[in-house]
Amino acid sequence: MRILLHYDGEFERPGWDVAICSEQDEERFAALLPDAEVIWHVLRPLTAADFDRAPKLRLVQKLGTGVNTIDLDAAEERGITVANMPGRNAQAVAETSLLLMLAALRKVVAFDARTRAGRGWPAERALTGGEIAGRTVGLLGGGEIATLLRGMLTAIGANVLFTSRTPRPDDPSWRPLDDLLRASDIVSVHIPLTDETHHLLNRERLALLRPGAVVVNTARGQIIDERALLDALDSGHLAGAGLDVFEQEPVDAGNPLLRREDVVVMPHVAWLTHETWDRYFEVAMENVRRLEAGGELLHRVR
């Protein structure tokens, strides 16, 4: 079966027919689509036009969880199955979320720049950082990533609250969204992007956070209104942010968030570890085997 890995990565397994194409190489992608029976998909959106150029395509296998970058209706109309792999990147994303919290609290961006410029010591009083221990961290989401992160945060002394679509009266840490925001010194986003969650953290909700709060997002950029986030940082209501995702991706070099010392940024790579790739390929290969055998696919979305 002809597989197209749509990412600038590596795949070396004997007996597997896998063509590798960078997400930035549109010419090669167009040339490979007509023969592709399976696409192993990461981030570059897949559209109806892409599917029309891939008459043999049977499966889009998301390497990850979120399928907002796949035109699901167009795939279904063309008889193309879509599957994902929830939880396989949870450890990496949870650890990166913790990393971004610490980096924002300890003002790593500012210290890094000053140290490289030979003026890192003595430290300016304005760069005095804070600790997670003793702070209240609010998690948007109650899935596997949030659950792993909750354990990490609790272990280092944070008070952890969470919210989810379904109320959890059995768990004293559960709060409705607005109540969670009012109580939080740090808020971390771990929910999918849907019509309901688009700009969920808007101007009004960011204003609910405690003064000096930090916002972390390793989920999807459009869950936060970036203009409102910038204004909250400018006003001093928020002390910082840690962002692995942006409203427009790849993030434009002119995005004003990239010029701020109080914002730690990464290019949507919270998931990117050797261990995650190994877990991804385990599922991806198993679903190809099942597709060939006519069996039930793991984590079928459509």
C-alpha positions in Angstrom: 0.0 0.0 0.0 1.4 3.4 -1.0 1.7 5.7 2.0 2.5 9.4 2.0 4.1 10.7 5.2 3.3 14.4 5.0 6.0 15.8 7.3 9.7 16.4 7.1 10.6 13.4 9.2 12.0 9.9 8.9 10.5 6.5 8.6 12.7 3.5 8.2 10.8 0.2 8.4 11.6 -2.8 6.1 8.8 -3.7 3.7 6.9 -0.4 4.0 6.3 1.7 0.9 6.4 5.2 2.4 7.1 8.4 0.5 8.1 11.3 2.7 7.2 14.9 1.8 7.8 18.1 3.7 4.7 20.1 4.5 6.3 23.1 2.8 7.0 21.3 -0.5 3.7 21.8 -2.3 5.2 20.7 -5.7 6.3 17.3 -4.4 3.0 16.9 -2.5 1.0 17.5 -5.7 3.2 15.0 -7.5 2.7 12.3 -4.8 -1.0 12.7 -4.3 -2.3 10.7 -7.3 -0.7 7.5 -6.1 -1.3 7.9 -2.4 -3.6 5.3 -0.8 -2.9 6.5 2.8 -1.8 9.9 4.1 -0.1 10.1 7.4 -1.1 13.7 8.3 0.4 16.1 10.8 -0.5 19.8 10.4 -0.7 21.2 6.9 -4.5 21.4 6.2 -6.0 18.8 3.9 -8.7 20.2 1.7 -11.3 19.0 -0.8 -8.9 20.1 -3.6 -6.2 17.8 -2.2 -8.6 14.9 -2.0 -9.7 15.5 -5.6 -6.0 15.1 -6.7 -5.8 11.8 -4.8 -8.2 9.3 -6.5 -6.7 6.3 -4.8 -6.8 7.7 -1.3 -8.5 5.5 1.2 -7.3 6.7 4.6 -6.1 9.9 6.2 -4.4 8.9 9.4 -3.9 11.9 11.7 -0.6 11.6 13.6 -2.0 13.1 16.7 -5.5 13.9 18.0 -6.9 17.1 16.6 -8.6 16.7 13.2 -9.5 20.4 12.6 -6.9 20.5 9.9 -8.8 17.9 7.8 -11.9 18.7 5.8 -13.9 15.9 7.3 -17.0 16.5 5.2 -15.0 16.4 2.0 -13.3 13.2 3.0 -16.6 11.5 3.8 -18.1 12.6 0.5 -15.3 10.9 -1.3 -15.3 7.7 0.8 -12.1 8.5 2.5 -11.8 7.3 6.1 -10.2 9.5 8.7 -8.6 8.2 12.0 -6.6 9.8 14.7 -4.7 8.5 17.7 -5.8 10.2 21.0 -3.4 10.1 23.9 -0.2 9.1 22.1 1.3 12.5 22.5 -0.1 13.2 26.0 3.1 12.8 27.9 5.1 15.1 25.7 2.4 17.8 25.6 1.9 17.6 29.4 5.6 18.0 30.0 5.8 20.9 27.5 2.9 22.7 29.2 4.8 22.5 32.5 7.9 23.7 30.7 6.1 26.8 29.3 4.6 27.6 32.7 8.0 27.5 34.3 9.6 29.5 31.5 7.0 32.2 31.7 7.1 32.5 35.5 11.0 32.5 35.6 11.2 35.0 32.6 13.5 32.7 30.6 13.1 34.7 27.4 14.4 37.9 29.0 17.2 36.1 30.9 18.3 34.2 27.8 18.6 37.3 25.7 20.5 39.2 28.5 22.9 36.3 29.2 23.8 35.9 25.5 24.5 39.6 25.3 26.8 39.4 28.3 24.6 41.3 30.8 22.8 38.5 32.5 24.2 39.2 36.0 23.4 40.8 38.3 19.7 40.3 37.5 17.3 43.3 37.3 14.8 43.4 40.0 12.0 43.6 37.4 13.0 40.1 36.3 12.3 38.5 39.6 10.3 35.3 38.8 7.9 33.2 40.7 7.3 29.6 41.6 4.5 27.2 40.7 4.3 25.8 44.2 1.5 27.6 46.1 -0.2 28.9 42.9 -3.5 27.9 41.6 -3.4 26.4 38.1 -6.6 26.1 36.1 -6.7 23.4 33.4 -9.1 23.8 30.5 -9.9 20.2 29.8 -10.2 16.9 31.7 -8.6 14.5 29.2 -5.4 12.5 29.3 -3.0 15.5 28.8 -4.7 17.5 31.6 -4.8 14.5 33.9 -1.0 13.9 33.4 -0.3 17.5 33.9 -2.4 17.7 37.0 -0.3 15.0 38.6 2.9 16.8 37.7 1.6 20.1 39.1 0.3 18.6 42.3 3.7 16.9 42.9 5.4 20.3 42.9 2.9 21.9 45.2 0.4 23.7 43.0 -3.3 23.8 43.7 -4.9 22.4 40.6 -8.4 23.0 39.3 -10.0 21.9 36.0 -13.0 22.4 33.9 -14.6 20.2 31.3 -17.7 20.1 29.1 -19.3 17.6 31.4 -19.6 18.7 35.1 -17.8 16.5 37.6 -19.5 16.9 40.9 -17.6 13.9 42.3 -14.3 15.8 42.0 -13.8 18.9 44.3 -11.3 20.3 41.8 -13.8 20.7 39.1 -15.1 24.3 38.4 -17.3 26.0 35.8 -15.1 27.8 33.3 -15.6 31.4 34.6 -15.2 30.3 38.3 -12.0 28.5 37.3 -10.6 31.6 35.6 -11.4 33.8 38.6 -9.4 31.5 40.8 -6.4 30.9 38.6 -2.9 32.3 38.7 -2.0 30.2 35.6 -4.4 28.8 33.1 -3.4 26.0 30.6 -5.5 25.1 27.5 -6.1 21.4 26.7 -9.3 21.3 24.7 -10.0 20.7 21.0 -10.8 23.6 18.6 -14.5 23.6 17.7 -17.1 26.3 16.9 -17.9 26.4 20.6 -14.2 26.8 21.7 -13.1 29.3 19.0 -11.9 32.4 21.0 -13.2 30.8 24.2 -10.5 32.9 26.0 -11.7 36.2 24.7 -11.2 39.7 26.2 -13.9 39.2 28.8 -12.7 35.9 30.0 -9.0 36.9 30.1 -10.1 39.8 32.4 -11.4 37.2 34.9 -8.0 35.9 35.6 -6.1 37.0 38.7 -3.8 40.1 38.1 -0.4 38.9 37.1 -1.7 35.5 35.8 0.1 33.5 33.1 -1.7 31.8 30.1 -0.3 28.7 28.5 -1.6 27.1 25.3 -0.5 23.8 23.8 -3.8 22.9 22.2 -5.0 25.1 19.3 -4.2 28.8 18.7 -7.7 29.9 17.8 -9.0 29.0 21.3 -7.4 32.3 22.5 -8.2 35.7 20.9 -4.6 36.9 20.2 -5.5 40.5 20.0 -7.2 40.3 23.5 -4.1 38.4 24.8 -1.8 41.2 23.6 -3.9 43.9 25.2 -4.0 42.0 28.5 -0.2 41.7 28.4 0.2 45.4 27.4 -2.0 46.5 30.3 -0.1 44.4 32.8 -3.1 42.4 33.8 -1.3 39.3 32.5 2.3 38.7 33.5 3.2 36.4 30.7 2.2 33.6 28.3 3.6 30.4 27.0 2.4 29.6 23.4 3.1 26.5 21.3 0.2 27.3 19.0 -1.1 30.4 17.2 -4.2 31.6 15.4 -2.3 31.5 12.1 0.2 28.7 11.5 3.0 28.7 10.6 3.1 31.8 12.7 4.1 35.0 10.8 7.4 36.5 11.8 5.6 39.8 12.2 3.2 38.6 14.9 3.7 41.0 17.8 3.6 38.2 20.3 7.0 37.1 19.0 8.6 40.3 19.9 7.7 40.2 23.6 10.0 39.2 26.4 7.0 38.1 28.5 5.9 35.5 26.0 7.7 32.1 25.5 7.0 30.6 22.1 7.4 27.3 20.3 6.3 26.4 16.7 3.5 23.8 17.5 6.0 21.1 18.6 4.8 20.3 22.1 4.2 16.8 20.9 7.5 16.4 19.1 9.6 13.8 20.9 11.3 10.5 19.8 8.9 8.7 22.0 5.8 10.3 20.5 7.0 9.4 17.0 7.4 5.8 18.0 3.9 5.7 19.5 2.5 7.4 16.4 4.0 4.9 14.0 2.8 2.0 16.1 -0.8 3.1 15.6 -0.3 4.3 12.0 1.2 1.0 10.9 -1.5 -1.1 12.7 -4.2 0.9 10.9 -2.6 0.2 7.6 -2.5 -3.5 8.4 -6.2 -3.3 9.4 -7.1 -1.4 6.2 -5.4 -4.0 4.0 -7.2 -6.8 5.9 -10.6 -5.1 5.8 -10.7 -4.9 9.6 -12.0 -2.3 12.0 -9.6 0.7 12.3 -8.3 2.1 15.6 -9.8 5.5 16.6 -11.9 6.0 13.4 -13.2 9.6 13.3 -15.3 9.4 10.1 
